């Protein structure tokens, strides 16, 4: 069966509105779209990090969890990008969506990030001071993604003041910024970089 290609431009958003999953039109500057847009920007920044990882042939860098499972850096980044798209899909559902029609954000996603971090931190020296981004290019890209993640979390909190937001999604986004911080250190450790410590 031949698949029909997606049309890139529709002209329907020329008036400053955009469509939700059910084609409901809302303003592009609404709190909902700010939250969705920040997730999209975060996904792009994770892709920017992934591209750098692959350029330096670090995609196979991996952690081994207590259950014996092995998780490569590229697979972790791909998982995060997939979940960011899932999060955007959840937020694009209108408020009147029936509960049985509402997509559910993965409940185990937050715990997965924690397991990855626990394994990474076993390889790192204890943190004793604030760290300045920029000990290497991948370090800087990872911290850029981390700060965008924090903004995405703030936008989600703002949207959640007037809408129902999955607690598993909120927790995951909070944990993701922590994972990006640890990952910046972990990548630098494996590249032999000296961390830039902040001293008052």
N, C-alpha and C positions, 0 to 999 in steps of 0.2 A: 504494500500500500504506500502510495506517495504521500509524504508529509508536506503540508503547506507551510511555506516559510513565513516567519513573523514579519509584519510590516513595521519598519523602524519609526516612521513618522505618521501621526494620525491627525494632527492639527487640532485635536480636541483640547490640548492643554495650552493653546495660545492665549486663552483668557485668564491664565493664572490658576486654573483648577487642575486636579488630577483625579484619576478614578481608582476606587478601591476594588476588591475582588468582585463584588456584585455590581460594579459599574456606578456606584454612588459617587457623585462628584464632590470633592472637598477642596479647600484652598491649599495651595502648595506651601503656604507659610503656617499651616496649622501645627499644633503641638504633635499631632500624630505623624505628620509628614516630616517634621524636624527629627523625630525619633527614628523613623524609617531611613531618612537621608543620612543620619549619622552612622547607622548600621552599614549602609552602603559604602560610605567613605571609609569606615573601619575595614570593611572587606577588601577594598582597594588597597589600603595600606598593608594589610596582611599579604595580599598578592605581591606588593612591592617588596616586602621582606622575603617572600618565597622565591621571587625571581633572583634576588641577591644570593640566597642560600644555594640555589641551583647553579648560578654562575661560578660560585666558589666550590662546587661539588661537595657540599656539606649535607645534602639531602638524606644521606644514609646515617648520619649521626643519630644515635638512638639512646633510649633509656629502656631498662628492663625492670618491670614491676615485680612486686612480691609474688604475684601469681605465675611468674615466669614469662608473661607476655612481653613482646618486644615492640616498641613504638618508635618509628623513625621520625626525624624532624619534619620531613616532607609530608608524611602521613598525618602528623599532628596538625600541621598547618592546613592541610586539605580538610580535615575534620572540622576545624574551626570555621573555615570558609563555608562549608556546607551548613553548619549550624547558624551562621550569620544570615544566610539566605532563608533558612527555616524561620528564624526570628523575624525577619522582615515580612515573611508570609503571614505569620501569626498577627503581627500588628496591622496588616493590610485588610484584616477581616473587619467588617462594620460592627458597631456596637450591638446591633440587634440580631447578630448571628445566633442561631439556635445552638445550645451547648453541644449537641451531638454532631453539629457541623463545624465546630470550632477546632482547628488543628491544635495539637498539644505539643508544647516544646518538650524536648527530651528530658525526663526527670533525672536521668543518671549523668547528664552532661557536666554538671558542677563537680560531682565526685570524681569524674574522670580527670578533670583539670588538677584536682588536688593530688591524685595519685601520680600524675606526671610530675608535678612540682616536688613532691616528696622524694621521688627518685632522682630528679635533677639536683636537689639541694644536698644530697649525700655526697655529691662530687665537688661541692663548692666550699670555700672557706666561710666561716660565719661572718655575717654582715655586721660591721662595727662602726660604720659612718654612712652618711648620705652619699649617693653616687651621682656623679655628673654624667649625662649622656655624651657619647662621642668618643669612646676609647677605640672605636673602629666603625666602619661603615655599617655593618650589620647591627652593631650595638645601637647606633643612631636610628636605623630604620625600625628596630624593635621598640625603642623608646617612643618614637613618633607614633607607632601603632598603639602603644600603651596610653599616651595622652589623648588620642582620638577615642580610645575605648572609654576613658574616664568621661569625656564629653558625651559620648553616646549614652552612658549610664545616667548622667545628669538629665539629658533630654528625656530618657525613659521615665525617670522619677517625676519630671514635670508633667508628662503625658498621663502618668498613673494617678495624678491628683484628681483627675476628672474621668478616668476610665479604668476598667478592670484590666490588670496586667498580670500575666502568669508569674507567680512567685519564683518558679524554677528559672524563668528567663532573667528576672532581675538578679537573682543570686549568681547565675552563670556569668552575666556580664560583669558583675563585681569581681568574681573570681578570675575572669579572663585577664583583667588588667594586672592582677597579681602574677598570673602565669607569664605574661609578656615581660614583666620586670625580672622574674627569675630566669626566663629564657634568654634575655639580654646578657645576664651574667654567665649563664651556662655556655652560650655560644662563644663569648669572649674567652672563657676559661679554656675551651677546646682550641681556640686560635692562639693561645698564649699571650693574650693582651693584658696589659696592666690596667686595672680599674682606675678611673679618675675619681678620687675621693674629694668631697667638699670639706673644707676646714674654714670655720668662721674666723 
